[in-house]
Amino acid sequence: MEYRIIWLPKAEERFDKIIAYLKKNWSDNEVKNFVNNSNLVINQIRSNPELFKKSRKKGIREALITKHNLLLYRVVNDQIQILAFFDNRQNPNKKYRF
C-alpha cells in the first residue's frame, strides 16, 4: 500500500529556506542533490513508512536527508505527514517545534 504524502506548512517553509540557502551559498548541483535526496527518501517513506527510526517523540519518525538535514514525519491512517526539516547542527531541543 502506498501512502498519500501531506506536507505541513512548517515543512514546506523549511524546505524552501534550505533551497534558498543552498542557492545562495552553494552550487546548483548541491540544490539538485538535496531535492533528489529528499524525493528519494519521501518515496521510500511512501512505500514503507516504518523504514526510518522512531524519534523520542511518540508517533514521529526521523529520516536523514543529508548529514545536516533530517526529515520528521508521522503516519496518520493512510497518510504520511511531512512535519518539518531539521538542521542537525541546531540545538536538539528545537527539533520538535512545529
N, CA, C and O of each residue as an XYZ file, in Angstrom:
392
protein
N       0.839     -1.189      0.000
C       0.000      0.000      0.000
C       0.878      1.244      0.000
O       1.781      1.377      0.826
N       0.612      2.134     -0.913
C       1.330      3.409     -0.921
C       0.507      4.450     -0.190
O      -0.708      4.536     -0.367
N       1.167      5.226      0.619
C       0.521      6.234      1.429
C       0.516      7.573      0.695
O       1.384      7.851     -0.133
N      -0.465      8.380      1.014
C      -0.542      9.728      0.453
C       0.372     10.647      1.261
O       0.403     10.570      2.489
N       1.098     11.495      0.589
C       2.030     12.421      1.250
C       1.352     13.777      1.439
O       0.825     14.363      0.494
N       1.377     14.254      2.666
C       0.834     15.570      3.011
C       1.965     16.394      3.628
O       2.566     15.992      4.625
N       2.248     17.548      3.025
C       3.267     18.450      3.565
C       2.589     19.461      4.481
O       1.673     20.162      4.052
N       3.015     19.545      5.715
C       2.517     20.582      6.608
C       3.233     21.894      6.280
O       4.357     21.884      5.778
N       2.574     23.026      6.566
C       3.161     24.330      6.206
C       4.581     24.542      6.734
O       5.418     25.111      6.033
N       4.859     24.097      7.946
C       6.202     24.264      8.524
C       7.245     23.524      7.682
O       8.350     24.025      7.475
N       6.892     22.341      7.204
C       7.818     21.558      6.379
C       8.074     22.261      5.047
O       9.214     22.339      4.590
N       7.014     22.771      4.430
C       7.182     23.494      3.164
C       8.058     24.724      3.344
O       8.944     25.000      2.535
N       7.794     25.461      4.423
C       8.565     26.672      4.712
C      10.049     26.355      4.917
O      10.915     27.029      4.359
N      10.332     25.342      5.709
C      11.723     24.985      5.993
C      12.430     24.452      4.753
O      13.599     24.757      4.521
N      11.716     23.650      3.952
C      12.280     23.123      2.712
C      12.673     24.281      1.795
O      13.767     24.288      1.232
N      11.780     25.255      1.649
C      12.060     26.420      0.804
C      13.259     27.219      1.330
O      14.057     27.726      0.542
N      13.386     27.330      2.652
C      14.524     28.051      3.236
C      15.839     27.319      2.969
O      16.863     27.949      2.709
N      15.806     26.007      3.033
C      17.012     25.229      2.741
C      17.417     25.423      1.288
O      18.595     25.618      0.991
N      16.453     25.370      0.388
C      16.733     25.565     -1.043
C      17.321     26.964     -1.275
O      18.306     27.116     -1.997
N      16.714     27.975     -0.662
C      17.214     29.350     -0.819
C      18.645     29.466     -0.303
O      19.484     30.102     -0.942
N      18.929     28.858      0.843
C      20.281     28.889      1.405
C      21.267     28.211      0.459
O      22.346     28.741      0.194
N      20.897     27.046     -0.044
C      21.797     26.323     -0.948
C      22.046     27.120     -2.234
O      23.171     27.159     -2.732
N      21.009     27.746     -2.762
C      21.167     28.560     -3.990
C      22.102     29.735     -3.751
O      22.893     30.099     -4.621
N      22.005     30.326     -2.564
C      22.823     31.498     -2.247
C      24.278     31.131     -1.965
O      25.192     31.843     -2.381
N      24.490     30.026     -1.263
C      25.824     29.723     -0.756
C      26.525     28.538     -1.407
O      27.723     28.345     -1.200
N      25.814     27.757     -2.177
C      26.381     26.566     -2.777
C      26.059     26.532     -4.264
O      25.505     27.485     -4.812
N      26.403     25.453     -4.896
C      26.197     25.347     -6.345
C      24.808     24.794     -6.669
O      24.112     24.266     -5.802
N      24.428     24.931     -7.933
C      23.171     24.347     -8.400
C      23.173     22.837     -8.216
O      22.125     22.222     -8.018
N      24.353     22.253     -8.284
C      24.471     20.811     -8.096
C      24.059     20.400     -6.675
O      23.423     19.364     -6.486
N      24.424     21.213     -5.686
C      24.035     20.930     -4.305
C      22.521     21.033     -4.132
O      21.913     20.230     -3.423
N      21.924     22.016     -4.779
C      20.461     22.163     -4.729
C      19.811     20.925     -5.331
O      18.891     20.344     -4.756
N      20.305     20.537     -6.494
C      19.765     19.361     -7.185
C      19.914     18.105     -6.316
O      18.981     17.309     -6.216
N      21.070     17.929     -5.697
C      21.299     16.768     -4.832
C      20.347     16.751     -3.643
O      19.812     15.703     -3.281
N      20.140     17.910     -3.041
C      19.236     17.966     -1.890
C      17.807     17.612     -2.306
O      17.137     16.835     -1.626
N      17.350     18.172     -3.400
C      15.995     17.883     -3.880
C      15.863     16.405     -4.238
O      14.877     15.761     -3.880
N      16.857     15.870     -4.943
C      16.813     14.452     -5.315
C      16.827     13.539     -4.084
O      16.072     12.568     -4.022
N      17.681     13.848     -3.112
C      17.736     13.050     -1.880
C      16.413     13.128     -1.119
O      15.938     12.127     -0.583
N      15.830     14.308     -1.076
C      14.542     14.474     -0.400
C      13.465     13.642     -1.085
O      12.697     12.945     -0.422
N      13.411     13.716     -2.403
C      12.413     12.940     -3.149
C      12.620     11.439     -2.974
O      11.655     10.686     -2.842
N      13.859     11.015     -2.974
C      14.171      9.595     -2.786
C      13.678      9.109     -1.416
O      13.032      8.066     -1.317
N      13.985      9.865     -0.377
C      13.574      9.485      0.975
C      12.049      9.498      1.100
O      11.471      8.589      1.695
N      11.406     10.506      0.553
C       9.946     10.588      0.626
C       9.306      9.405     -0.104
O       8.310      8.855      0.366
N       9.857      9.020     -1.223
C       9.328      7.854     -1.942
C       9.542      6.569     -1.149
O       8.691      5.679     -1.164
N      10.662      6.471     -0.466
C      10.902      5.306      0.396
C       9.902      5.280      1.544
O       9.382      4.221      1.896
N       9.634      6.437      2.123
C       8.660      6.530      3.209
C       7.267      6.151      2.706
O       6.523      5.440      3.382
N       6.933      6.630      1.528
C       5.615      6.340      0.951
C       5.387      4.833      0.830
O       4.290      4.344      1.100
N       6.399      4.117      0.434
C       6.281      2.677      0.245
C       6.408      1.896      1.548
O       5.775      0.854      1.718
N       7.226      2.402      2.464
C       7.480      1.690      3.716
C       7.656      2.711      4.850
O       8.785      3.065      5.187
N       6.566      3.180      5.431
C       6.657      4.259      6.420
C       7.414      3.908      7.698
O       7.817      4.810      8.432
N       7.612      2.657      7.976
C       8.333      2.275      9.183
C       9.821      2.029      8.921
O      10.533      1.509      9.781
N      10.271      2.400      7.750
C      11.662      2.181      7.366
C      12.645      2.957      8.251
O      13.715      2.451      8.589
N      12.279      4.173      8.618
C      13.204      5.032      9.362
C      12.925      4.983     10.856
O      11.848      4.572     11.289
N      13.910      5.407     11.632
C      13.860      5.224     13.087
C      12.801      6.088     13.757
O      12.456      7.175     13.292
N      12.304      5.561     14.861
C      11.373      6.303     15.698
C      12.148      7.378     16.442
O      13.303      7.186     16.819
N      11.497      8.502     16.643
C      12.126      9.568     17.424
C      11.745      9.408     18.884
O      10.989      8.505     19.243
N      12.262     10.273     19.710
C      11.916     10.219     21.130
C      10.504     10.738     21.365
O       9.926     10.511     22.428
N       9.952     11.428     20.387
C       8.576     11.929     20.480
C       7.641     10.889     19.873
O       7.826     10.481     18.727
N       6.665     10.469     20.618
C       5.770      9.379     20.221
C       5.089      9.662     18.879
O       4.537     10.741     18.659
N       5.141      8.671     17.992
C       4.452      8.743     16.712
C       5.214      9.444     15.606
O       4.732      9.523     14.476
N       6.402      9.955     15.914
C       7.180     10.692     14.921
C       8.410      9.878     14.552
O       9.044      9.244     15.396
N       8.723      9.916     13.272
C       9.913      9.214     12.767
C      10.853     10.234     12.131
O      10.451     11.335     11.754
N      12.130      9.825     12.025
C      13.188     10.701     11.505
C      13.891     10.024     10.347
O      14.300      8.867     10.439
N      14.025     10.759      9.261
C      14.741     10.246      8.093
C      15.866     11.225      7.754
O      15.627     12.421      7.588
N      17.070     10.721      7.653
C      18.225     11.541      7.326
C      18.239     11.827      5.819
O      18.256     10.905      5.004
N      18.231     13.116      5.462
C      18.295     13.532      4.055
C      19.757     13.746      3.661
O      20.240     13.181      2.680
N      20.439     14.561      4.437
C      21.882     14.775      4.299
C      22.457     14.725      5.716
O      21.709     14.596      6.684
N      23.757     14.826      5.837
C      24.330     14.784      7.187
C      23.872     15.968      8.038
O      23.974     15.928      9.264
N      23.370     17.016      7.394
C      22.929     18.194      8.126
C      21.416     18.315      8.253
O      20.927     19.100      9.065
N      20.662     17.546      7.459
C      19.215     17.738      7.408
C      18.446     16.452      7.660
O      18.726     15.399      7.088
N      17.478     16.584      8.530
C      16.640     15.475      8.950
C      15.196     15.805      8.581
O      14.757     16.943      8.740
N      14.471     14.824      8.095
C      13.058     14.988      7.794
C      12.259     14.312      8.903
O      12.509     13.153      9.234
N      11.304     15.029      9.471
C      10.447     14.494     10.530
C       9.068     14.251      9.938
O       8.513     15.115      9.259
N       8.517     13.066     10.201
C       7.206     12.723      9.647
C       6.452     11.811     10.595
O       7.019     11.250     11.533
N       5.156     11.673     10.331
C       4.335     10.729     11.075
C       3.310     10.105     10.143
O       2.967     10.662      9.100
N       2.834      8.944     10.543
C       1.826      8.217      9.776
C       0.487      8.419     10.465
O       0.351      8.174     11.664
N      -0.498      8.867      9.703
C      -1.850      9.049     10.210
C      -2.792      8.384      9.213
O      -3.025      8.902      8.121
N      -3.330      7.232      9.604
C      -4.199      6.431      8.739
C      -3.483      6.093      7.442
O      -2.484      5.375      7.460
N      -3.981      6.604      6.309
C      -3.368      6.303      5.013
C      -2.500      7.453      4.512
O      -2.204      7.544      3.321
N      -2.098      8.327      5.426
C      -1.306      9.500      5.065
C       0.050      9.494      5.762
O       0.210      9.017      6.885
N       1.005     10.042      5.046
C       2.301     10.372      5.634
C       2.321     11.891      5.745
O       2.222     12.591      4.737
N       2.448     12.394      6.947
C       2.514     13.834      7.145
C       3.971     14.241      7.310
O       4.644     13.839      8.259
N       4.445     15.050      6.363
C       5.789     15.620      6.457
C       5.663     16.802      7.407
O       5.014     17.798      7.088
N       6.287     16.686      8.574
C       6.120     17.684      9.631
C       7.105     18.833      9.532
O       6.729     19.998      9.657
N       8.379     18.498      9.305
C       9.412     19.533      9.314
C      10.729     18.973      8.804
O      10.926     17.759      8.736
N      11.613     19.873      8.451
C      13.005     19.551      8.187
C      13.781     20.184      9.336
O      13.464     21.290      9.773
N      14.788     19.483      9.816
C      15.554     19.972     10.954
C      17.033     19.938     10.620
O      17.541     18.942     10.105
N      17.724     21.037     10.917
C      19.163     21.131     10.728
C      19.830     20.517     11.954
O      19.667     21.018     13.066
N      20.573     19.447     11.758
C      21.188     18.709     12.861
C      22.222     19.515     13.645
O      22.649     19.094     14.720
N      22.620     20.650     13.125
C      23.596     21.479     13.832
C      22.932     22.381     14.876
O      23.615     23.049     15.652
N      21.597     22.395     14.888
C      20.861     23.196     15.859
C      20.782     22.484     17.210
O      21.145     21.316     17.352
N      20.299     23.227     18.178
C      20.034     22.658     19.488
C      18.965     21.568     19.338
O      17.887     21.855     18.817
N      19.222     20.344     19.770
C      18.253     19.260     19.599
C      16.916     19.499     20.307
O      15.916     18.867     19.966
N      16.891     20.393     21.273
C      15.639     20.707     21.955
C      14.657     21.443     21.046
O      13.468     21.519     21.358
N      15.134     21.981     19.935
C      14.279     22.686     18.981
C      13.671     21.756     17.934
O      12.857     22.184     17.117
N      14.061     20.506     17.960
C      13.691     19.574     16.897
C      12.181     19.410     16.725
O      11.707     19.274     15.597
N      11.431     19.418     17.799
C      10.005     19.105     17.714
C       9.110     20.337     17.820
O       7.954     20.235     18.232
N       9.624     21.456     17.462
C       8.820     22.702     17.479
C       8.229     22.917     16.090
O       8.811     23.603     15.249
N       7.078     22.327     15.870
C       6.387     22.524     14.583
C       4.906     22.608     14.771
O       4.169     22.771     13.798
